């Protein structure tokens, strides 16, 4: 349970950094960021694997670049669910997903 809480906090920090760095991602405070981190984690655990399997042939043809688009779509889905967390387009969502992934990986590496 403690590990899960730490991961949510680190993902929330990654989302906040992405919102500060990328124009087109807007948050209205830490409350929506924590909710977005939880929802984003749930979406990545449940919906993302289904999309990855369904788009596997196309993902292989694009040498994995479609994964960035899928991650961006999962972030857009999160923003449509969480109030106070908004993304204004597909490109900010894709860039945000990349930033969140990199920052979250680095923070998880530093903590563990």
C-alpha positions in Angstrom: 0.0 0.0 0.0 2.8 2.4 0.9 4.5 1.7 -2.5 1.2 2.5 -4.3 0.9 5.8 -2.5 4.5 6.7 -3.4 3.8 5.9 -7.0 0.7 8.1 -7.1 2.6 11.0 -5.5 5.5 10.6 -8.1 3.0 10.5 -11.0 1.2 13.5 -9.6 4.5 15.4 -9.6 5.2 14.2 -13.1 1.8 15.5 -14.3 2.4 18.8 -12.6 5.8 19.2 -14.3 4.2 18.4 -17.6 1.6 21.0 -17.0 4.2 23.6 -16.2 6.4 22.7 -19.2 3.9 22.1 -22.0 1.6 24.7 -23.2 -1.8 23.2 -23.7 -1.9 21.2 -20.5 -3.7 23.1 -17.7 -4.3 22.1 -14.1 -6.1 24.1 -11.4 -4.1 22.8 -8.4 -2.7 19.8 -6.7 -6.1 18.3 -5.9 -7.0 17.6 -9.6 -3.4 16.5 -10.2 -3.7 13.8 -7.6 -7.1 12.7 -8.9 -5.6 12.7 -12.4 -2.7 10.6 -11.3 -5.0 8.0 -9.8 -7.3 8.0 -12.8 -4.4 7.9 -15.3 -2.9 4.9 -13.4 -6.3 3.1 -13.6 -6.7 3.8 -17.3 -3.1 2.7 -18.0 -3.7 -0.5 -16.1 -7.1 -1.4 -17.7 -7.7 0.3 -21.0 -4.2 0.8 -22.4 -3.4 -2.9 -22.6 -6.5 -3.5 -24.7 -5.5 -0.7 -27.1 -2.0 -2.1 -27.3 -3.2 -5.5 -28.3 -5.8 -4.2 -30.8 -3.2 -2.0 -32.5 -0.3 -4.4 -32.3 0.1 -4.9 -36.1 0.1 -1.1 -36.7 2.4 -0.6 -33.8 4.9 -3.1 -35.2 4.6 -1.3 -38.6 5.4 2.0 -37.0 8.3 0.5 -35.0 6.6 1.4 -31.8 5.9 5.0 -32.5 2.1 4.4 -32.2 2.7 3.8 -28.5 3.3 7.5 -28.0 0.0 8.2 -29.6 -1.8 5.7 -27.5 -0.3 7.1 -24.3 -1.4 10.6 -25.4 -4.9 9.3 -26.0 -4.9 7.8 -22.5 -3.9 11.2 -21.1 -6.7 12.9 -23.1 -9.2 10.4 -21.7 -7.9 11.2 -18.2 -8.4 14.9 -18.9 -12.0 14.3 -20.1 -12.8 12.6 -16.8 -11.0 14.8 -14.3 -12.3 18.3 -13.7 -9.6 20.9 -13.2 -7.2 19.0 -15.6 -7.5 20.0 -19.2 -5.6 19.3 -22.4 -6.3 21.4 -25.5 -5.2 19.1 -28.3 -3.6 15.9 -29.4 0.0 17.2 -29.7 0.1 18.5 -26.1 -1.3 15.2 -25.0 1.4 13.2 -26.8 4.1 15.5 -25.5 2.6 15.4 -22.0 2.6 11.6 -22.1 6.2 11.5 -23.1 7.2 14.0 -20.4 5.1 12.2 -17.7 6.7 8.9 -18.7 10.2 10.2 -18.6 9.8 12.2 -15.4 7.9 9.4 -13.6 10.6 6.8 -14.6 13.4 9.0 -13.3 11.6 9.8 -10.1 10.7 6.1 -9.5 14.4 5.3 -10.2 15.5 7.9 -7.6 13.1 6.7 -4.9 13.7 3.0 -5.2 
